[in-house]
Amino acid sequence: MLSRALRFAPPAALLALAVGAAGQELRWPFDMDVALSSTFGESRSRSFHAGVDLKTWGKTGYEVKAVADGYVWRLKTSPWGFGRVAYQKLEDGQIVVYAHLDAFAPRLARSVREEQVRRGRYSVDLWFEEGELPVRRDDLLAWSGESGTGPPHLHLELRNADNVPVNPLLHGFSVEDSTAPTLRRIGFTPIGMESSVAGRHEPVSFGLAFASASGTYESSEVVEGYGRIGVSVLAHDRGDVAPNKLAPYRLRLFVDGREIFSTTYHQGNAYSGDGHHIFLDRSRIAPGGHFNNLFIMPGNRLGFYESPTGNGVLGWGPDDGSVHLAKGVHELGVQVEDVAGNSSWGRIRVSVNADPTLGPLQLLQDGDTVWVSTLVNDADDGELQFDLSRSADGTTWSAVEERTVRVPSEVALRAPAAGPAIWRARVRDGSGGEALSTATPPDADFPRTEIGVQVDRRYFADYAVLAMRFDQLLRSYPRVVLRDGSRRQSLTPRQQGLASYSVLVPLRPDGGREIEVAVLARARGGSTAAEVLELNQQAIGPWSDRMLHFEGGSVTLIVPGGSAFASLFPQVDPIDVESAQGLVACGSGYAFGPDGTTFDRNVAVVLQYPTDTELPAEKLGVYHMGPGGSWTLVGNDLNLDQRTVSAWVRRFSRFALMADLIPPEISKLSPRSGSITASRRPRLAAQIADKGAGIGREEDVMMELDGETVIAEYDPEARTLTHHSVAQLRPGSHRLLVT
């Protein structure tokens, strides 16, 4: 039970929200009541959210006023990102960012317009010195809009004098918030080949439900695990005015009542060059989504964390983690706080226990007697409960013998034969961990049919897990043999079901470029199957540059030194790719693993196109598949001599070469051709759509009026190109051209 003594009071900084960091009074930029749709530290596709988003309830055009005295430091316009954005430097050196604006106030707009005309393009970036555009508190700066990315809202940032974003809710801004955060799930990430949670090596999560009796979020599960484990939490907060899910401010992890780790989203290098480290701060765990990690992954340089014991990793079993948990049941507690000091608790019990193991079940029939033997072991128990049973169909089982056995040992016994049967041995330890092993004697009457086998691969940093499923029962465990240069090694799989097994394959940099894994199986009817696959043993790490080749040279991975956060063995598997979204697939696609691997610097994915392709090389690009199955262009650097197309990426994904053969479509020209407009300053606009690569550069969209290029704003989300005339047009006909 979590003690109430562990509930922390809000930090002193939260008790004075009326002034900024240097004592300057700040106001919200809106005159209306403020409601937040996003808070500081939320997840974005490539970085952290560096400010707060103010709701405008689906509308644009609200007055945006200066929060304090200062001057306009920077004005920028772009079709992407912040859209129209104003930067104000305050008298105390702090910087305020107002983004996604619909329009600038007249004196700001004049400066922007002059620069756009001078450069002949919509996107400009203007910087000002103190005294050029002074601003007083309450002065009108702009009107709220939806320029750049996202629906109508105002993005507001507060940066310190070093231009590092800080949490605005800690420095002069506050909102009504009496609502405690909501805890949804707790996640666990096994770290290393010897680690597992609930019998799995990949991250796993468990749901939490609010218990009104205790006022905490609880799980009825007792999670079994062993090895080195990282804990994560899925949680959100809400304000009082709007129902939007907001990011928590602080998260704490406790083990048996002792705090071992905390994360506080206040400020840090996450917003000044290391924003991509969000992939180290957050883990995608299914089901759920993006979990906040309560441990430090290798290479993480963010400044959010505090831990009296190290990196927050729990050592479940052997004493090699930062926090060693002895065998038995422990209580994990998670506290989640918002900036206003509201907090919620979650708890879950974990059982530290190594599962027992069973070797292949050996059967030897001698007349009316069957001799049965197997090897039994357990890393942290001295005795196990052993039972032997048999079945005619694998559904109904008859007990043959039960006994307590000491480990490690070989269990050997005899039983009367009773016709064709499936034999099953099981062992259980006192914590509920178990293992099974089945075998079937040779059966001359059983059909000798070809064995169907499916081997699924799951890649991790320095090992792979192979999941093997067969369409019929085997005589015993399949054999798994590694061929690594001159080395030959047999691995013992772990049986998961009557016809399913898994095996861990270690990878080592000194074992040769590739390792061959052979899976050999024999069915009860005598038929055999063999499946052979290869795994890469070329390592990358935070050392010198590496260039790795896969699939006979069709795929190349270029890894500059310092790109990898830690040592790992990249893997590449071919995948089938179908034409979609107006794109034409060119050959196979490739899944890069370990899945979700992220890099400190971009790495190059180089794909070679087939010699017999009829697709024009200049229209090929490297695309990656998003979570929803959609394809996005990531690069199209073409090398005709080597027949390759390459892209620089930050994360592993599924990549494919695809061709965009369909030109963009232009429609809904306004005013319509041949129409008459009474306004001499008409709004000129066009609708633009593209089903392939998309439009990623402003210079790819142009508007000309009477043969001269005009300043037109492209909105990639609305797919529109718009020009608002400043000068009056002469009466008569005019020619509008959109390219």
Secondary structure, DSSP 8 states (H G I E B T S, - for coil): ---GGG-----GGGG--SB-TTS-B---S-SS---EEE-TT-B-SSSB--SEEEE-TT----EEE-SSSEEEEEEEE-SSTTSEEEEEEETTS-EEEEEEEEEE-HHHHHHHHHHHHHHTSS-EEEE--TTTSEE-TT-EEEEEB--SSSSSEEEEEEE-TTS-EE-GGGTT---------EEEEEEEEEEEEEEEETTBSS-EEEE-EEETTTTEEEEEEEEEEEEEEEEEEEEEB--SS----B--SEEEEEETTEEEEEEE-SB-GGGTT-GGGHHHHEEEETTTEEEEESS--TT---S-EE-SSSS--EEESSS-SSEEE-SEEEEEEEEEE-TTS-EEEEEEEEEE----EE---EEEEETTEEEEEEEEE-SS-SEEEEEEEEESSSSS-EEEEEEEEESSEEEEEEEE--SS-EEEEEEE-TTS-EEEEEE----TTS------EEEEEEE-SSEEEEEEEESS-BSS--EEEEEETTEEEEE--EEEETTEEEEEEE--TTS-SEEEEEEEEEBTTS-EEEEEEEEE---B-SSS-EEEEEGGGTEEEEE-TT-BSS-B--EEEEE----BTTEEEEEEEEEEESTT-EEEEEEEEEEE--TT--S-GGGEEEEEE-TTS-EEEEE-EEETTTTEEEEEEEE--EEEEEEE-S--EEEEEES-TT---S-SS-EEEEEEE-SSS----GGGS-EEETTEE---EEETTTTEEEEE--S---SS---EEE-
